[in-house]
């Protein structure tokens, strides 16, 4: 399974629409995960022309009844548990601190047993792939506002096969 990762698009504040090179780079993915700070839901509609989309609610987004957008999505794909949320662990985080962070990210009613194999987040506007013990943390940066500078940024790509995950960052 091939998953496109995008975050912090800030449309129409930074760009008037999703840049065409973003849609081109995502062609052929099975799913797109947007890690928040969407601003305009038109972004999700545009991305959905490429593949199904799920999104995390960013700290600058407004709550909505759009079913694609949740505070956090917990996905079970190809034998792995993936958390999609806006604010992930700040990188780099040690394996020693991960249990503390996870404990505070469970939502009300959760029992804490569903530990992620992969955390996908945004918020920091910088791209990285961090291995925290046996957890992979991916921040795709921003497609439009990387390092808080306007212009072409980055996307993430996640490939999952047989309970194995490979992630990479694409520069636009």
C-alpha positions in Angstrom: 0.0 0.0 0.0 1.3 3.4 -1.0 0.2 6.4 1.2 0.8 10.1 0.4 1.5 12.3 3.4 0.8 16.1 3.4 0.5 18.7 6.1 0.2 22.4 6.8 -1.1 23.4 3.4 -2.6 26.7 4.8 -4.8 27.2 1.7 -5.8 29.9 0.8 -3.6 31.8 3.3 -0.2 30.8 1.8 -1.4 29.6 -1.6 -4.7 30.2 -3.3 -5.0 26.4 -4.1 -3.1 23.2 -3.8 -0.1 23.6 -6.3 -0.4 21.3 -9.3 3.0 19.7 -8.6 1.5 18.3 -5.3 -1.3 16.6 -7.1 1.1 15.2 -9.7 3.5 13.9 -7.0 0.6 12.1 -5.3 -0.7 10.3 -8.4 -0.9 6.6 -7.9 -1.2 6.5 -4.1 -3.9 4.4 -2.5 -4.6 6.9 0.3 -3.7 10.5 1.3 -3.2 11.5 4.9 -3.3 15.2 5.7 -1.8 16.0 9.1 -3.7 19.2 9.7 -3.7 23.0 9.3 -5.8 22.5 6.2 -7.7 25.9 6.5 -10.0 25.3 3.4 -11.7 22.0 3.0 -11.5 22.5 -0.8 -7.9 21.2 -0.3 -9.3 17.8 0.8 -11.7 17.8 -2.2 -8.8 18.5 -4.6 -6.7 15.8 -3.0 -9.6 13.4 -3.1 -9.6 13.5 -6.9 -6.3 11.6 -6.6 -7.1 9.2 -3.8 -9.3 8.8 -0.7 -8.3 11.4 2.0 -8.3 11.4 5.8 -7.2 14.5 7.8 -6.3 15.5 11.3 -7.7 18.7 12.8 -4.9 21.2 13.0 -4.4 23.8 15.8 -5.4 26.5 13.2 -8.4 24.6 11.8 -12.0 24.9 12.9 -14.0 21.9 14.2 -16.3 20.6 11.4 -18.8 17.9 10.6 -16.6 16.8 7.6 -16.2 13.1 8.4 -12.7 13.1 6.8 -11.4 15.3 9.6 -10.9 14.0 13.1 -8.8 15.1 16.1 -6.9 11.9 15.5 -7.3 8.9 13.2 -6.2 5.4 14.3 -5.8 3.3 11.2 -5.0 -0.4 10.9 -3.3 -0.9 7.5 -1.4 -3.9 6.4 -0.9 -5.2 9.9 0.4 -1.9 11.3 -1.3 0.7 13.6 -1.0 4.3 12.3 -1.8 7.4 14.3 -2.6 10.5 12.2 -2.6 13.7 14.3 -1.5 17.3 13.9 0.9 17.7 16.8 3.2 14.7 17.2 6.2 14.2 19.4 8.7 17.0 18.8 11.7 15.5 17.1 14.0 14.2 18.1 12.4 12.3 20.9 14.1 9.5 22.7 12.5 6.1 23.3 12.6 6.9 27.0 10.2 9.8 26.5 7.8 8.2 24.0 5.7 6.3 26.7 5.1 9.6 28.5 4.1 11.3 25.3 1.8 8.4 24.3 0.1 8.4 27.7 -1.0 12.0 27.2 -2.2 11.6 23.6 -4.8 9.0 24.3 -8.3 10.3 23.8 -11.0 10.0 26.5 -12.4 6.5 26.6 -9.3 4.9 25.2 -7.6 2.2 27.3 -4.0 2.9 26.2 -3.5 -0.5 24.7 -3.4 0.6 21.1 0.2 1.8 20.7 1.1 3.1 17.3 3.7 1.5 15.0 3.7 4.8 13.0 2.9 8.3 14.0 2.2 10.8 11.2 2.1 14.4 12.2 2.6 18.0 11.0 2.6 21.3 12.9 6.4 21.9 12.9 6.6 22.9 9.2 9.8 20.8 8.8 10.1 17.4 7.4 11.7 14.4 9.1 11.6 10.7 9.6 12.5 9.7 13.1 12.8 6.2 14.6 11.9 6.3 18.3 12.5 2.7 19.5 10.2 0.6 17.4 7.9 3.5 16.4 8.4 5.5 13.2 7.5 9.2 13.4 7.0 11.0 10.1 6.4 14.7 9.6 6.0 15.5 5.9 6.8 19.2 6.6 4.6 21.5 4.5 3.8 21.4 0.8 3.4 25.2 0.6 5.1 26.7 3.7 8.2 24.6 4.6 10.2 26.1 7.5 7.6 28.9 7.4 8.8 30.1 4.0 6.3 30.4 1.1 7.1 28.2 -1.9 7.4 24.6 -2.9 8.0 22.4 0.1 7.8 18.7 0.9 5.5 15.7 0.9 5.9 12.3 2.5 5.5 8.9 1.0 4.8 5.8 3.1 5.0 2.3 1.6 3.6 -0.6 3.7 4.0 -4.2 2.7 3.8 -7.3 4.9 3.9 -5.4 8.2 7.0 -3.5 7.0 7.0 0.3 6.5 9.3 2.5 4.4 9.0 6.2 4.5 10.7 9.0 2.4 10.4 12.7 2.0 9.8 14.2 -1.5 11.0 17.7 -2.3 8.7 19.6 -4.7 
